[in-house]
């Protein structure tokens, strides 16, 4: 059976909170949280600009604009800190056991990421084995929450919707578009952001709970 679980990567599989802080702390010192907050105020608008920007360019320009906002002086070279150190961001400790269990259960695993190919190649080296399929913003020329990643994956994988589960932390980027696509979606609520869990097919606190949640979800769907 052609069964797939797709994942968002950063925030779900990879700890971007720790990763960004570790990378940007040498630039911002005790103001690192302020810099990161300012960066995220710019990221969405940069991703919506046309023509499409590579995510590496979003990272560079986002850091530059954020530093300007908080009146932090950084060198031109420092703007490259995030893409230059992208592969140093840690995979959450609960990820590899969960992925291994899902593979043993016969699931194929894919990533739908707002990253670009070169950056994700750095990230993927941090996993025990490569994913069966990766869809990047560079390929689809758009950023989630656009449906472009989901539609591209659907075409390429040939999966039937009833055999597809999407698992992600970001409500805005992933749970909402997955609902619009009409696919099962498990909200990995690592950040405790307080959205209404009714928009998801199920809510879990971390990836350790994912294999059981997937099994329960697919069992319900076969009984309907």
N, C-alpha and C positions, 0 to 999 in steps of 0.2 A: 504494500500500500504506500502511496506517495503522501506521507504525513510530514508536515513541517511546523516547526516553531521558529518564529522570527523574533528578534530582539532589537530593541534600542541598545546601544553600547554604553555611551558615557552617562553615568548615573545609575545604570542598571547592572552592567557587567564590570565596568571600570569606574573607580572612585575619582571622579573629576574634581570633587571638592578638595580632597587632599592633594590631587595632582596639580591643580591650578595654584593652590596655596604654596606648595613646595617650589614650583617653578617661578612664581612671581614674587615670593618673599625677598629674594636678593635685590629686586628692583624697588620694592615698596616698604620693606621692613615692617614696622608695626601697623602700617596703613594698608596691608595687603588685602584685608577684607573689604576696605573701602574701594580699592582699585578693582577688585573682582565684581563688586556690586555695580560700579560704574560701567565696567566692561559689558555686563549683561543688559544694561539699559541700551547699549548700542548694537548688540549682536543681532537682534531681530530686524532692526531697520536695515542693517548692512546686508542681511540675507535676502531682503526683499528688493534691493536695488537691482536694476538691469543696466547693462548686461550682467549675467550671472557671474558672481565672484567665487573663486575657489575658497574653500574654508580656510586654508592657510592665509589667504589675503584678508578674510574676515577677522581672523585672530590678530593679525598685525595691525590692521586699521582700528579694530576695536580697542586694543591696548593703547594705541596712540591717542584715540579720542577720550578714552577713560582717564588716562594720565592728565590730559589737558583739562578735563572737567574738574578734577580734584587738585589741580595746580601742583602736580608732581612732575618734576623734571626728570626725563629719561633720555638716554642717548638713542640715536636712530637704530643702532645695533640691538638695543634692548627690546625694540618692538618685535624682534624675531624670537623672543624668549619662548613663547608657547609652541610655535611650530618646530623650533629647533630642538625642543626637549619633549616632544609629544609622547614619545615611547616610554618615558619614565613614569607615566601615571599608573598606579597599581590596580591590578585586578582584585576585586573583592574576594575575601577568603572563602566565601560560600559558593563561589561560581563554579569552579572546576568539578567538585563532587556532583553538583546538580547537572551540569552538562554531561558528565560521564553517565549518570543514571538515565538521562533522557536518551542518549545514544543507545544504551543497552536496551531500552524499551522500543527502539526502532524508529525514533524520530530523526529527521534531518534538521539541521540547525543553520539558520541564516541570520545575518545582521542587516538591518536597514538603518544607515547612519548618515548624519549630516556632515560627516567627515569627507575628505577627498581621498583618492586612491593612495597617494604617497603617504599621507598621514596615517591612514588605517593600516597600511603595511607595517608601519612601526608598531602600532598597537597590537596587531595580530601576532607578532612574535612573542608577546607576553602570555599567550594562551598555550595550553598543552598540545593542541592540534588545531589546524585551520578549520574554518567554517565551511560548510558545503556550498554556500553562496553568500556573497556580500553585494549589497546595493548601496552606492554612495551618491551623495548630492552631485558630485562631479558628473556621474553618468546621466542622471535624470534632469540635471540643470535646474534644480529647485531644492528647497529645504522644507522638511517637515515643519509645520503640520499639513503642508500640501499633501495630496494623495499620490503624488508622482512616484514616490518610493514603493508604495503598496501596489499600485497598478503595474509598475514595471516588474516587481517580484512575481505578481500573479501571472503575468504573461510568460516570464522566463521559466518559472518553476513548473507551470502546468498544474498547480495544486487546485483541488476543489475547495471551496470555502469551508465546508464542513470538516476538512482535514487540516485546517490551518489555525494555529493559535499564535497570537502576538503577545509578548511579555515585555513590559516597559515600566520605568519609573515615572517618566514625564507624562503628566495628564494632558498638558497642552499640546506637546509634540506628537504623542503616540496614542493615548487612550481615546481621545476625541476623534482623530481620523480613522482609527481602527473600527470604532463604532460606526462611523459613516460608511466604511467599506462593508459593514455587515459581517465582520469576522469575530470570533471569540477573542477576548482580550483579558489578560491578567495584569492587574495593576500591582507592580512591585513598589509598594509605598515606603521606600526607604526614607524619604524626606519628611513624611508626616505633614503634608501640605494642606490637608483638610478639605479636599474636594469631595463631592458626593460619590461614594463608591458605587451607587446604583448605575452609573454610566459604564462601569466595567462589568465583565462577566464574573469576575471574582477579584478579591483583594488579598494580598499577602504582604508580610512585613519584609521578607528577604528571599533570596534565591534558594535557601535550604528548603523552603516550603513549596518550591515550584513543581517538582515531579509529582507530589501528591495532589496538588491543585490541578495540574494538567490531567492526571488520571481521573479525578473526580469530574472535571469538566467534560471530558470526552465520554465518560460513562453516562453522564446525564443526557448528552446529545444523542447517543445511540439508543437510549430508552425512550426518546420522544417520538 
